[in-house]
C-alpha cells in the first residue's frame, strides 16, 4: 500500500521526465467522484454479491479521483483518496457479510476524512 502511495505521488514527476502526457486536471470531476463514492458507500450491502460489485465500482471511482487530484497537483488530497481506494479494493475479497459491513464502515469513515480535507484545505 505504501509503495502504491509513493508511486502515485511521484507519477506526475515521472511522466514529465519521460515525455509522456501528464495526468489530466479536472478538480470538479474529482470532487464529484468523491461525492459519488460517498453516496455509494453510505448503505451497508444486502448480500455479498452486491457488496463485491459495489466495492469494485467504488474502487474505480476513487482511483479515478486520485488520478484527477494528482493531475491538479493535490498530492495530500490524492493520498487521502488513495487510502480510501485501498480499502474499497479489499471489499470484493471479503467472504463474510459481517466483515464486509465493517469494511464499508471503515471506507465511509475514510471517504469522510478525505472529503473534510478537501473542504478544509482544498488542493494541497
C-alpha positions as CSV (number, residue, x, y, z in Angstrom):
1,X,0.0,0.0,0.0
2,X,2.8,2.4,0.9
3,X,4.6,1.7,-2.3
4,X,1.5,2.5,-4.3
5,X,1.0,5.8,-2.5
6,X,4.7,6.8,-3.1
7,X,4.4,5.8,-6.8
8,X,1.1,7.8,-7.1
9,X,2.7,10.8,-5.6
10,X,5.7,10.6,-7.9
11,X,3.7,9.8,-11.0
12,X,3.5,13.5,-12.3
13,X,7.2,13.9,-12.0
14,X,7.9,10.6,-13.7
15,X,5.5,11.3,-16.5
16,X,7.0,14.8,-17.1
17,X,10.5,13.3,-17.3
18,X,9.6,10.5,-19.6
19,X,7.8,12.8,-22.2
20,X,4.5,11.0,-21.7
21,X,1.4,13.1,-21.4
22,X,0.6,14.4,-17.9
23,X,-2.4,13.4,-15.9
24,X,-5.5,15.4,-16.7
25,X,-6.6,18.0,-14.1
26,X,-10.3,18.3,-13.5
27,X,-10.8,19.2,-9.9
28,X,-14.6,19.4,-10.2
29,X,-14.8,15.9,-11.6
30,X,-12.6,14.7,-8.8
31,X,-14.8,16.3,-6.2
32,X,-17.9,14.7,-7.9
33,X,-16.2,11.3,-8.0
34,X,-15.5,11.6,-4.2
35,X,-19.1,12.7,-3.5
36,X,-20.5,9.8,-5.6
37,X,-18.3,7.3,-3.8
38,X,-19.5,8.7,-0.5
39,X,-23.1,8.2,-1.6
40,X,-22.4,4.6,-2.9
41,X,-20.7,3.6,0.4
42,X,-23.5,5.1,2.6
43,X,-25.6,1.9,2.9
44,X,-24.3,-1.5,4.0
45,X,-24.6,-4.2,1.3
46,X,-27.6,-6.5,1.4
47,X,-25.6,-9.5,0.3
48,X,-22.0,-10.5,-0.7
49,X,-22.6,-10.2,-4.4
50,X,-24.0,-6.6,-4.1
51,X,-21.2,-5.7,-1.8
52,X,-18.5,-7.0,-4.1
53,X,-20.0,-5.3,-7.2
54,X,-20.3,-2.0,-5.3
55,X,-16.8,-2.4,-4.0
56,X,-15.4,-2.7,-7.5
57,X,-17.3,0.4,-8.6
58,X,-16.1,2.3,-5.6
59,X,-12.5,1.3,-6.2
60,X,-12.8,2.5,-9.8
61,X,-14.4,5.8,-8.9
62,X,-11.9,6.5,-6.1
63,X,-8.9,5.6,-8.3
64,X,-10.2,8.0,-11.0
65,X,-10.4,10.7,-8.4
66,X,-6.8,10.0,-7.3
67,X,-5.6,10.5,-10.8
68,X,-7.5,13.7,-11.3
69,X,-6.3,15.2,-8.0
70,X,-2.7,14.2,-8.8
71,X,-3.1,15.9,-12.2
72,X,-4.2,19.0,-10.4
73,X,-1.1,18.9,-8.2
74,X,-3.0,17.9,-5.0
75,X,-0.8,15.2,-3.5
76,X,-2.2,15.3,0.0
77,X,-5.8,15.1,-1.1
78,X,-4.8,12.3,-3.6
79,X,-3.1,10.4,-0.8
80,X,-6.3,10.6,1.4
81,X,-8.4,9.4,-1.5
82,X,-5.9,6.6,-2.4
83,X,-6.2,5.3,1.2
84,X,-10.0,5.1,0.7
85,X,-9.4,3.3,-2.7
86,X,-7.2,0.8,-1.0
87,X,-10.0,0.0,1.5
88,X,-12.5,-0.3,-1.3
89,X,-10.2,-2.6,-3.2
90,X,-10.3,-5.1,-0.3
91,X,-14.2,-5.3,-0.2
92,X,-14.6,-7.7,-3.2
93,X,-12.4,-10.3,-1.4
94,X,-14.4,-10.5,1.8
95,X,-16.0,-13.8,2.3
96,X,-18.4,-12.9,5.2
97,X,-21.2,-10.2,5.1
98,X,-20.4,-9.1,8.6
99,X,-16.7,-8.4,7.8
100,X,-17.8,-6.7,4.6
101,X,-20.1,-4.4,6.5
102,X,-17.2,-3.5,8.8
103,X,-15.2,-2.8,5.7
104,X,-17.9,-0.5,4.3
105,X,-18.0,1.3,7.7
106,X,-14.2,1.9,7.6
107,X,-14.5,3.0,4.0
108,X,-17.2,5.5,4.8
109,X,-15.0,7.0,7.6
110,X,-12.0,7.2,5.3
111,X,-14.0,8.9,2.5
112,X,-15.5,11.4,5.0
113,X,-11.9,12.2,6.1
114,X,-10.9,12.8,2.5
115,X,-13.9,15.0,1.9
116,X,-13.3,17.0,5.0
117,X,-9.7,17.5,4.0
118,X,-10.9,18.6,0.5
119,X,-13.3,21.1,2.1
120,X,-10.8,22.4,4.6
121,X,-7.7,22.6,2.6
122,X,-8.8,22.4,-1.0
123,X,-5.9,21.4,-3.2
124,X,-2.8,20.5,-1.2
